[in-house]
């Protein structure tokens, strides 16, 4: 039993929507469906898995814009992020107008998530970490057994998330990365919100913002 994944870039921002599924039960989750639902549905159909939940790392439009439509189409719940993201979700109509996206209504998830909670995708357990900095209620999902993390816009290959948005905080972001991600192990690979995958070890060694020698 293991977690399978496929990255589906969506929206003009090329946001990495992640399709995750348990290869034993074929139960799936979609993380951060920002839009382009046709691409997401095609990936889901190709996997042969059944969608059981929509998971969100944070409330930015390019990560959540397709959440309600996808959840309704499959009759599943929207889970996450942390409740400190409510102001971002409340502001989705303004976000969509500002960035020229199709109008997106405000919504609330069916369930907020807190540090230390766990989500199951089939038989695979994902640990939840509250990682503020890019946004105050950002969370990260970690498959400890499979050595995989879905980190949203906290960390990128060679970079880190922006902190100049409302309620962003650079010091908090650095603490989230060094205090919560690095202890998980250098061998953990991660899917970022944008761009190529990397590993925590690679970023500890070479990322100019959070490397051990930075």
Beta strands, then each sheet from edge to edge (+ up, - down):
strand 1: 3-10
strand 2: 15-22
strand 3: 27-31
strand 4: 50-55
strand 5: 77-79
strand 6: 118-121
strand 7: 124-130
strand 8: 139-143
strand 9: 148-152
strand 10: 155-156
strand 11: 159-160
strand 12: 189-192
strand 13: 198-199
sheet 1: 1+ 2- 3+ 4+ 5+
sheet 2: 6+ 7- 8+ 9- 12- 13+
sheet 3: 10+ 11-
end
